[in-house]
Amino acid sequence: MTRARRHNPNAVSPWPFVGMAGMACAFFLYAASGLLAPWWAVVVLLLVWLVLLVVATRWWTPHPNRVPLVAVLAVVLWFAAMNAGGAWLGWTA
């Protein structure tokens, strides 16, 4: 017989920490974009990452389950930007 755990409203959710770790990983993708993209595109990408970081930070307490989704969105946006730049703007390594 297993006992159900009682809900603790003061428990800390691990999801914001997971999301911020994902944002740190995404930062390295954005920062290394200079190997493929021109300098102005890297600046734009880093500004997009900064906006996403602010959103993730603001959602830390009110919406902790959404913070990892912001990190996933950051990686998807980076991937889309790199592919679009390579296809339409001729970015090459």
N, C-alpha and C positions, 0 to 999 in steps of 0.2 A: 504494500500500500504506500503510495507516494503522497506526500503532503504538498499542497499548492503553496507557492510563495505568496506572501502578502505584498501588495503593491506599496512601494516606498516612493512618495512624491518628491523626496529630496535626493533620490538616486541620480547619479551623474550618467548621462547618456554617452556612450563611446563614439557615436556617429559624427559629432563635430570634429573630434580628433582625427578620425579616419578621413574626413573631408579635407581637413587642413593638410594632412600628409599627402593627399592627392593633389592639392593645390601646389604644394612644394615640388612634387614630381612634375606637374604641368609647367611650373616656372622654368625648369631646366630645358624642357622642350622649346618654350618660347624664347629663352635666352640663347639657345643654340641655333635658332632659326637663321642667324646671319651666315651660316654655312650654305644656305640655299637662297634666301631672300635678300633683297637689297636693304640698305640701312633704314630707309624710310618705312619699309614694311615691318621691320623688326621693332621700330619705335611704336608703330600703330598696334602691333600684336602685344607688346608689353603694356601699352595703355589699356587694351582690352583685358589682359590678365589682371591688371591692377583694379579695374572696375569689378571684375568677378571676385577678386579677393575681398573687396569692400562689401560686396553682397554676401559672401560667405561669412564674413566677420559679423555683419549685422544680423544674420540669421542664426548665429551660434546659439543663443538662448531661446528666442521665440519659436524657431523651427529647426531643431537640431537634426532631424532626419533628412532635411533638404540639403545640408551642406555637402555631403558626398555627391549629390547630383550636380552641384555647381562645379565640382572638380571634374566629373565626367563631361559636362558641357564644355569645360575649358579644353580638354583634350580633343573632343570632337571638333570644336571650332578651329583649333590649331591644325588638325589634320585636314579639314576642309579648306582652310586658307592656304596651306602649303600645296595641296593638289590643284586648287584653282589658280594659284600663282604660277605653278609649273605648266598647266594646260593653256591658260589664256594669256599670261604675261611673259612666258618664256623663261621663267626662273630655272637655272640649272646650277648644279654643284660645281 
